[in-house]
Amino acid sequence: MTIRSLASVAALLLAAGAAPVAMAQATVSASAASTAPGFAASDATDPYIWLEEVEGDRAMAWVKAHNETSLGVLQGDPRYEGLHQQALDLVQSRDRIPSPGFTHDGHVDNFWQDAEHVRGIWRRTTLDSYRTDAPQWETILDIDALSAAEGANWVYKGASCLPPDERYCLISLSNGGKDAVTVREFDSVTKTFVEGGVSLPESKGGASWIDKDTLLISRDFGEGSLTDSGYPRTVRLMKRGQSVDQAVEVFAGQQTDVSVSGYTLRDADGVVQAVLLNRGINFYESETWRLNADGSTTRLELPLKSNINALVAGQLVVTTDQDWTAPSGQDFKTGDVIAWNLQAWLADPKTPAQLVIRPGEREAIEGVNATRNKLVVALYENVRGSVYVYDPADWSRTRLDLPQNVSVGVGSASERDDKIFVSVTGYLNPSSLYLADAATGAVALTKALPDKFDASGMRVDQFEARSADGTMIPYFVVHKDAMAMDGSNPTLLYGYGGFQSSLLPGYSPTVGKLWLERGGVYVIANTRGGGEFGPKWHQAAQQENRQRAHEDFQAVAQDLITRGVTSQPHLGIMGGSQGGLFMGAMLTQRPDLINAAVIQVPLFDMLRFHKLLAGASWIGEYGNPDIPEQRAWIEQYSPYQKLAAGQPYPEVFIHTSTKDDRVHPGHARKAAARMEELGYPVLFYENVDGGHAAGANLRETARRIALEYTYLTRRLMDQPAQR
């Protein structure tokens, strides 16, 4: 689980001069609400709590009224249509690298969307065919055809196929993009759903194969089976032919846990080496238990903050996110990668571990995967990536010969041999895909995208800004060489700053075409709270230290102005989910620095975040508002409560999705309502589908992107007035 989607969320901002939308069924007068003490400090003092009723008639009438006004303003702009067509061409382009996934028998799978396959197709080819310019794909499952046949709004959420032959697969399907999915058994040979096969009703949670007739399932099993975060609290063992109700409970967590789940640890031949159960105590701390053959369970001796990364050549590879003394008496540091001989360690937890990697202070591990015989790691130094191959025999390493000063990603790895796909990208470097042989070190360019925008005369600079406590915060600036340092450049500053998620250099055709080509400057802030320099960089802005991340982002904005890159009338900010909280903090703390804010699927009411949908799962990141000491630090920055009259807020563009069952759409709705009550113009748009990624299909994605850049054009490129 993560609060943020893998793809970077594009932002929606407000149109200059747009009139505020009339409230649909306002409940209190502006004067009454504005003078009430402790605005939204409790349910009783929150006049917009009714907007949390996701699909309530009253709330949806409010949404409809705002959508009509906001779309009227932005789609009525003469530049919208051109931006929309460019965005549509880019997101529907067939000229993309099909993301490859090795199957156990050496074939390559891919999930593909384009103009003819808006919902997408799951397809397969041979490795040799994939490496050609025109692969011969075999369609396994067509989600568009399935949706049409069943009259459903299916969004594909992945397939889990049973090794080693991978014929039978568990297909996860979401209604409109929600996190909750239905799970159905599919025969990838006959390309049909298995009659009388596994069928799990809609729920958050998971399902994992043990063998063809046995599953581990974590679902909503009825009253008392979910945690406070809304995720499964129990794991059951389900035999073929049993109903969900007949499945036998094998593990239970506590009500206050985030979630529990079960999975199998398999070797390269697909043979189960251990059946494991995960108890997520909070977002960052978890216990791992082994399900024994007799049905009993044994807790494994691992640090609470750790991740099992791989099983390679009999070695279990684990990353620890805390300083830890192992049962063997060995001391390990935060960020270390360590390994044990699995069977020896299971038999005796005091078996010594091997230290595989200890990253330096400005290094971070951004990806780990295993081929049949090797461990492959993406290791970043100062937010620039390299790929290393480690030999489990002695954990010696070699570096793959890949381009420098870019982002690298370790992709799907073969279990038959040591082949692995590696992606390479940069802000001005179109994505390319290499096929590497981890055994020999051979690297071959397999696919490369052509330029999607004209990057001639552009460059990337990396600067640092000094945050309030003196910490130096790196950030990237993508711009034209001829940029005048006179504060006149329309500049978009993007940030996230949470959950140890790193913002790494990447090629965005839409940013390039719709912003950079038109003279815009794009800036990415690598603030604390992210993972750019490992777990400690994240932990420095957790809980009571969350404000540090906000100050980091503000320091980057100020540094851009000080350097003359931009100025307040030309500076806009963008971020989604946790990044939406970032935007809210900038808006309420330093509105003097900005003239636009794209606030996407945001967290905003931080005094109630833990009561809405999956919010309780993020207490580990922010703290618990029900505990007075922790509430005190959250109150200092919660944007909803901090909104006030008489401030130099720019018009903002807030967007969310009705179907987002991760971050509650009430956050975005209430933010817009409160700002309007205080007299500020707001554009608000809510997609009725799309889930947390805010786009159930490519056409909706293109519309959202076009709305965003229309707004940014109006706010930052159209001679904005000085405040």
ZAMARGU-4260 file (C-alpha; in steps of 0.2 Angstrom, whole numbers, plus 5000, padded with zeros to 4 digits):
<rodrens>
0) 5000/5000/5000 | 5005/5018/4997 | 4996/5034/4998 | 5003/5039/4982 | 5001/5031/4965
5) 5017/5025/4955 | 5014/5037/4941 | 5016/5055/4946 | 4999/5064/4948 | 4996/5078/4937
10) 4989/5094/4944 | 4974/5105/4941 | 4975/5124/4945 | 4963/5138/4945 | 4959/5150/4931
15) 4964/5168/4933 | 4949/5179/4936 | 4936/5165/4938 | 4922/5169/4949 | 4919/5158/4964
20) 4906/5144/4962 | 4890/5146/4971 | 4888/5134/4985 | 4875/5121/4982 | 4864/5120/4998
25) 4875/5130/5009 | 4872/5126/5027 | 4879/5141/5037 | 4882/5159/5032 | 4900/5164/5029
30) 4899/5177/5043 | 4893/5164/5056 | 4906/5151/5051 | 4920/5163/5051 | 4917/5169/5068
35) 4914/5152/5076 | 4929/5148/5088 | 4940/5134/5083 | 4934/5131/5065 | 4933/5112/5061
40) 4941/5108/5078 | 4927/5095/5080 | 4913/5088/5070 | 4901/5100/5078 | 4912/5115/5072
45) 4914/5109/5054 | 4900/5116/5043 | 4905/5106/5028 | 4906/5089/5036 | 4891/5084/5025
50) 4903/5085/5010 | 4911/5069/5016 | 4896/5059/5011 | 4904/5052/4996 | 4889/5049/4985
55) 4876/5058/4995 | 4863/5068/4984 | 4867/5084/4993 | 4886/5082/4991 | 4885/5076/4973
60) 4874/5091/4968 | 4888/5102/4975 | 4900/5093/4965 | 4890/5094/4949 | 4888/5113/4951
65) 4907/5115/4953 | 4911/5104/4939 | 4900/5114/4927 | 4908/5130/4932 | 4926/5124/4932
70) 4924/5115/4916 | 4915/5130/4908 | 4930/5142/4913 | 4944/5130/4908 | 4937/5122/4893
75) 4930/5139/4887 | 4948/5145/4886 | 4953/5146/4868 | 4970/5137/4872 | 4961/5122/4880
80) 4957/5112/4864 | 4975/5113/4858 | 4982/5107/4874 | 4969/5094/4875 | 4973/5087/4858
85) 4991/5087/4862 | 4988/5078/4878 | 4977/5065/4870 | 4989/5061/4856 | 5003/5059/4869
90) 4993/5047/4881 | 4986/5037/4867 | 5001/5036/4857 | 5006/5018/4852 | 5024/5025/4851
95) 5028/5020/4869 | 5039/5006/4877 | 5027/4991/4881 | 5032/4988/4900 | 5038/4970/4900
100) 5036/4957/4913 | 5045/4940/4912 | 5034/4924/4914 | 5041/4909/4922 | 5043/4900/4905
105) 5053/4915/4897 | 5039/4924/4888 | 5035/4942/4890 | 5019/4949/4897 | 5012/4967/4895
110) 4997/4977/4899 | 4993/4990/4886 | 4981/5005/4883 | 4979/5016/4868 | 4965/5024/4858
115) 4958/5007/4853 | 4960/4999/4870 | 4956/5013/4882 | 4954/5001/4897 | 4968/4990/4891
120) 4973/4973/4886 | 4984/4960/4894 | 4995/4952/4881 | 5010/4941/4878 | 5024/4937/4866
125) 5041/4929/4865 | 5057/4938/4871 | 5064/4937/4853 | 5048/4945/4846 | 5048/4958/4860
130) 5065/4964/4855 | 5060/4967/4837 | 5052/4983/4831 | 5035/4975/4828 | 5032/4962/4841
135) 5019/4949/4838 | 5007/4950/4853 | 4994/4937/4858 | 4980/4945/4868 | 4976/4936/4884
140) 4962/4947/4891 | 4953/4962/4884 | 4947/4973/4897 | 4937/4984/4885 | 4928/4969/4878
145) 4925/4962/4896 | 4918/4978/4902 | 4906/4979/4887 | 4900/4961/4889 | 4897/4963/4907
150) 4890/4981/4907 | 4904/4986/4920 | 4917/4999/4922 | 4931/4988/4925 | 4949/4994/4928
155) 4962/4981/4927 | 4972/4980/4944 | 4984/4965/4939 | 4986/4947/4938 | 4994/4934/4950
160) 4998/4918/4941 | 5002/4901/4949 | 5020/4896/4946 | 5028/4886/4938 | 5017/4885/4923
165) 5007/4901/4926 | 4992/4895/4917 | 4979/4899/4931 | 4979/4917/4937 | 4970/4928/4949
170) 4963/4943/4940 | 4960/4959/4950 | 4946/4970/4943 | 4941/4987/4951 | 4925/4996/4948
175) 4930/5013/4941 | 4947/5013/4948 | 4944/5010/4967 | 4957/5001/4978 | 4944/4988/4982
180) 4944/4974/4969 | 4935/4958/4964 | 4946/4943/4961 | 4942/4930/4948 | 4951/4915/4942
185) 4957/4915/4924 | 4964/4902/4913 | 4977/4910/4902 | 4978/4896/4890 | 4959/4895/4886
190) 4958/4914/4889 | 4942/4912/4899 | 4937/4914/4917 | 4937/4897/4925 | 4919/4891/4927
195) 4916/4887/4946 | 4933/4894/4949 | 4939/4906/4963 | 4928/4921/4964 | 4931/4934/4978
200) 4918/4948/4980 | 4924/4967/4980 | 4936/4971/4995 | 4952/4979/4999 | 4965/4965/5002
205) 4974/4951/4993 | 4974/4933/4987 | 4990/4923/4985 | 4992/4905/4978 | 4999/4891/4989
210) 4995/4878/4976 | 4981/4875/4963 | 4969/4871/4976 | 4974/4882/4991 | 4974/4901/4993
215) 4978/4913/5006 | 4965/4927/5006 | 4964/4943/5016 | 4947/4951/5013 | 4932/4960/5021
220) 4924/4944/5029 | 4911/4954/5038 | 4909/4963/5055 | 4925/4964/5065 | 4936/4958/5050
225) 4943/4975/5045 | 4956/4986/5054 | 4952/5004/5059 | 4961/5008/5042 | 4948/4999/5032
230) 4960/4985/5027 | 4959/4966/5031 | 4963/4961/5049 | 4963/4942/5046 | 4970/4929/5034
235) 4961/4914/5029 | 4966/4898/5021 | 4953/4894/5007 | 4952/4877/4998 | 4945/4875/4981
240) 4927/4873/4981 | 4925/4882/4998 | 4916/4898/4999 | 4924/4913/5007 | 4914/4910/5023
245) 4920/4892/5024 | 4939/4897/5023 | 4948/4894/5039 | 4956/4908/5049 | 4975/4906/5051
250) 4980/4923/5057 | 4973/4938/5065 | 4980/4955/5068 | 4973/4969/5080 | 4960/4981/5076
255) 4972/4996/5077 | 4984/4988/5064 | 4985/4994/5047 | 4982/4977/5038 | 4987/4959/5038
260) 4991/4949/5022 | 4998/4932/5017 | 5010/4927/5003 | 5022/4913/4998 | 5041/4914/4997
265) 5046/4904/4981 | 5063/4899/4974 | 5067/4902/4956 | 5059/4885/4951 | 5042/4891/4959
270) 5044/4879/4974 | 5037/4886/4990 | 5051/4889/5003 | 5040/4897/5016 | 5022/4903/5018
275) 5022/4920/5026 | 5010/4931/5035 | 5013/4950/5037 | 5005/4960/5051 | 5006/4978/5047
280) 5006/4987/5064 | 5007/5004/5056 | 5013/5010/5039 | 5031/5007/5043 | 5032/4994/5057
285) 5027/4976/5053 | 5029/4958/5060 | 5032/4943/5048 | 5026/4926/5054 | 5028/4909/5046
290) 5013/4898/5044 | 5019/4880/5048 | 5013/4864/5041 | 5002/4860/5056 | 4993/4877/5055
295) 5003/4885/5069 | 5013/4901/5067 | 5030/4907/5071 | 5036/4925/5072 | 5052/4928/5062
300) 5066/4937/5070 | 5066/4953/5059 | 5066/4971/5064 | 5049/4980/5064 | 5055/4992/5051
305) 5062/4980/5037 | 5057/4973/5020 | 5060/4956/5013 | 5067/4960/4995 | 5071/4944/4987
310) 5076/4926/4988 | 5091/4922/4977 | 5102/4906/4977 | 5094/4901/4994 | 5098/4918/5002
315) 5085/4929/5010 | 5088/4947/5006 | 5081/4960/5018 | 5083/4979/5020 | 5082/4986/5037
320) 5075/5004/5040 | 5081/5005/5058 | 5097/5002/5068 | 5095/4984/5074 | 5105/4971/5084
325) 5101/4954/5077 | 5099/4938/5087 | 5116/4934/5082 | 5123/4949/5091 | 5127/4958/5075
330) 5123/4977/5074 | 5116/4984/5058 | 5112/5002/5053 | 5097/5010/5045 | 5097/5007/5027
335) 5108/4991/5027 | 5104/4977/5015 | 5108/4960/5024 | 5106/4942/5019 | 5104/4925/5027
340) 5104/4907/5021 | 5085/4905/5022 | 5084/4887/5028 | 5098/4889/5041 | 5090/4905/5047
345) 5073/4897/5049 | 5080/4883/5059 | 5091/4895/5070 | 5087/4913/5071 | 5104/4916/5078
350) 5112/4911/5061 | 5124/4926/5057 | 5119/4938/5043 | 5130/4944/5029 | 5130/4963/5026
355) 5127/4966/5007 | 5126/4985/5006 | 5128/4999/5018 | 5123/5015/5008 | 5133/5031/5011
360) 5125/5047/5018 | 5120/5054/5000 | 5115/5037/4993 | 5099/5027/4993 | 5093/5010/4986
365) 5078/5013/4975 | 5076/4996/4968 | 5080/4977/4972 | 5076/4962/4961 | 5083/4945/4959
370) 5087/4934/4943 | 5089/4916/4945 | 5107/4918/4952 | 5110/4936/4955 | 5104/4951/4965
375) 5102/4967/4955 | 5101/4984/4964 | 5097/5002/4958 | 5108/5012/4969 | 5107/5031/4969
380) 5120/5044/4973 | 5114/5062/4975 | 5098/5057/4965 | 5107/5050/4951 | 5106/5031/4948
385) 5117/5016/4944 | 5114/4997/4943 | 5125/4985/4952 | 5125/4966/4951 | 5129/4956/4967
390) 5135/4938/4968 | 5127/4928/4982 | 5142/4917/4983 | 5152/4931/4991 | 5142/4947/4989
395) 5155/4955/4977 | 5148/4967/4965 | 5150/4974/4947 | 5142/4989/4939 | 5132/4988/4923
400) 5138/4999/4909 | 5123/5011/4908 | 5121/5029/4904 | 5126/5041/4918 | 5117/5055/4927
405) 5100/5048/4924 | 5087/5038/4933 | 5088/5019/4932 | 5075/5006/4937 | 5077/4987/4939
410) 5062/4979/4931 | 5056/4962/4928 | 5069/4948/4930 | 5069/4931/4923 | 5069/4915/4934
415) 5075/4904/4921 | 5092/4913/4918 | 5100/4930/4923 | 5091/4941/4911 | 5084/4957/4918
420) 5076/4973/4910 | 5083/4989/4916 | 5075/5006/4912 | 5084/5022/4909 | 5076/5040/4909
425) 5080/5058/4912 | 5071/5074/4912 | 5077/5077/4894 | 5081/5059/4890 | 5067/5049/4882
430) 5064/5033/4891 | 5075/5018/4885 | 5075/5000/4890 | 5090/4988/4891 | 5091/4970/4892
435) 5105/4965/4904 | 5113/4948/4908 | 5117/4949/4926 | 5129/4934/4925 | 5140/4941/4911
440) 5137/4960/4913 | 5132/4961/4895 | 5119/4976/4892 | 5109/4978/4876 | 5098/4993/4871
445) 5081/4985/4867 | 5069/4999/4865 | 5071/5018/4865 | 5057/5031/4863 | 5059/5045/4851
450) 5059/5063/4857 | 5041/5067/4862 | 5045/5086/4863 | 5058/5097/4856 | 5072/5098/4870
455) 5084/5107/4859 | 5092/5121/4869 | 5086/5114/4885 | 5096/5109/4900 | 5094/5102/4918
460) 5103/5110/4933 | 5103/5104/4951 | 5104/5117/4965 | 5102/5117/4983 | 5091/5127/4995
465) 5095/5130/5013 | 5080/5125/5024 | 5075/5134/5040 | 5085/5122/5051 | 5101/5124/5039
470) 5098/5107/5030 | 5103/5108/5011 | 5088/5103/5000 | 5093/5097/4982 | 5081/5102/4968
475) 5081/5100/4949 | 5077/5114/4937 | 5073/5110/4919 | 5073/5125/4907 | 5079/5132/4891
480) 5097/5138/4890 | 5092/5155/4885 | 5082/5157/4901 | 5083/5175/4908 | 5087/5176/4926
485) 5076/5191/4929 | 5061/5183/4938 | 5050/5182/4922 | 5050/5164/4919 | 5033/5154/4922
490) 5039/5141/4934 | 5030/5125/4940 | 5037/5118/4956 | 5032/5100/4960 | 5034/5091/4977
495) 5028/5076/4987 | 5039/5074/5002 | 5032/5059/5011 | 5031/5040/5014 | 5049/5038/5008
500) 5044/5040/4990 | 5058/5048/4980 | 5056/5060/4966 | 5068/5054/4953 | 5073/5061/4936
505) 5060/5055/4923 | 5054/5059/4905 | 5037/5067/4904 | 5030/5070/4887 | 5016/5080/4893
510) 5027/5091/4904 | 5038/5093/4890 | 5025/5097/4876 | 5013/5107/4886 | 5025/5116/4897
515) 5043/5116/4893 | 5041/5119/4875 | 5030/5134/4878 | 5043/5142/4888 | 5039/5135/4905
520) 5052/5130/4919 | 5049/5114/4928 | 5056/5111/4945 | 5057/5096/4956 | 5060/5097/4975
525) 5069/5083/4984 | 5063/5087/5001 | 5064/5077/5017 | 5050/5065/5019 | 5055/5057/5003
530) 5067/5043/5001 | 5081/5052/4990 | 5094/5049/5003 | 5087/5033/5011 | 5076/5030/5027
535) 5084/5043/5037 | 5079/5057/5025 | 5062/5051/5026 | 5062/5049/5045 | 5068/5067/5048
540) 5051/5073/5043 | 5039/5061/5051 | 5027/5064/5065 | 5032/5079/5075 | 5045/5084/5062
545) 5032/5085/5047 | 5034/5104/5047 | 5052/5102/5041 | 5046/5095/5024 | 5035/5110/5022
550) 5049/5121/5026 | 5060/5112/5014 | 5048/5115/5000 | 5046/5133/5004 | 5065/5135/5005
555) 5066/5129/4987 | 5052/5141/4981 | 5061/5156/4990 | 5078/5150/4982 | 5070/5150/4965
560) 5065/5168/4967 | 5081/5173/4975 | 5091/5166/4960 | 5080/5176/4948 | 5073/5160/4940
565) 5056/5166/4943 | 5045/5178/4954 | 5029/5177/4964 | 5018/5182/4949 | 5025/5168/4939
570) 5028/5154/4952 | 5015/5140/4953 | 5016/5124/4964 | 5009/5106/4960 | 5007/5090/4970
575) 4995/5076/4974 | 4989/5065/4988 | 5003/5068/5002 | 5009/5081/4989 | 4992/5089/4990
580) 4995/5092/5009 | 5011/5100/5004 | 5002/5112/4993 | 4990/5116/5006 | 5004/5120/5019
585) 5012/5131/5006 | 4996/5140/5003 | 4992/5143/5021 | 5010/5147/5027 | 5018/5156/5012
590) 5005/5162/5000 | 5016/5177/4997 | 5028/5166/4986 | 5015/5159/4974 | 5002/5164/4961
595) 4995/5146/4957 | 4992/5130/4966 | 4987/5113/4958 | 4980/5103/4973 | 4977/5085/4967
600) 4967/5072/4977 | 4974/5080/4993 | 4975/5077/5011 | 4968/5093/5019 | 4959/5091/5035
605) 4972/5083/5045 | 4962/5083/5061 | 4950/5070/5053 | 4962/5061/5041 | 4962/5046/5052
610) 4943/5044/5052 | 4941/5044/5033 | 4944/5029/5022 | 4962/5022/5023 | 4967/5037/5033
615) 4971/5028/5049 | 4985/5018/5040 | 4995/5034/5039 | 4995/5038/5058 | 5013/5031/5057
620) 5018/5045/5045 | 5008/5060/5053 | 5003/5055/5071 | 4986/5052/5079 | 4975/5068/5081
625) 4966/5059/5095 | 4982/5060/5106 | 4983/5078/5113 | 5002/5079/5111 | 5001/5073/5093
630) 4986/5083/5089 | 4996/5099/5094 | 5009/5097/5081 | 4996/5092/5067 | 4986/5107/5071
635) 5001/5118/5068 | 5000/5114/5049 | 4983/5106/5045 | 4978/5117/5030 | 4959/5116/5032
640) 4959/5123/5049 | 4973/5136/5044 | 4963/5144/5030 | 4959/5162/5035 | 4952/5178/5028
645) 4962/5192/5022 | 4977/5182/5015 | 4985/5184/4998 | 4979/5167/4992 | 4980/5164/4973
650) 4966/5156/4964 | 4968/5137/4966 | 4963/5122/4956 | 4958/5108/4967 | 4953/5091/4960
655) 4948/5074/4966 | 4939/5058/4961 | 4922/5052/4968 | 4929/5034/4966 | 4945/5037/4976
660) 4943/5025/4991 | 4961/5029/4998 | 4961/5048/5001 | 4943/5053/5004 | 4936/5066/4991
665) 4929/5075/5006 | 4947/5083/5009 | 4946/5092/4992 | 4928/5096/4993 | 4929/5104/5010
670) 4945/5114/5005 | 4936/5122/4991 | 4920/5125/5001 | 4930/5134/5015 | 4940/5145/5003
675) 4924/5150/4994 | 4916/5154/5011 | 4931/5165/5015 | 4929/5175/4998 | 4942/5167/4988
680) 4940/5161/4970 | 4942/5142/4967 | 4941/5130/4953 | 4936/5113/4959 | 4934/5097/4948
685) 4929/5080/4953 | 4930/5065/4941 | 4916/5053/4945 | 4928/5038/4941 | 4947/5036/4942
690) 4951/5031/4959 | 4966/5038/4968 | 4976/5040/4951 | 4961/5051/4946 | 4960/5043/4928
695) 4950/5027/4925 | 4955/5028/4906 | 4966/5037/4895 | 4953/5050/4888 | 4949/5056/4906
700) 4968/5057/4909 | 4970/5068/4894 | 4956/5079/4899 | 4963/5081/4917 | 4981/5086/4910
705) 4973/5098/4898 | 4963/5107/4912 | 4979/5108/4922 | 4990/5116/4909 | 4976/5128/4904
710) 4975/5134/4922 | 4994/5135/4923 | 4994/5145/4907 | 4981/5157/4913 | 4989/5160/4930
715) 5008/5160/4926 | 5010/5164/4907 | 4996/5178/4905 | 5005/5193/4913 | 4999/5190/4930
720) 4996/5205/4941 | 5008/5209/4955 | 5001/5207/4973
</rodrens>
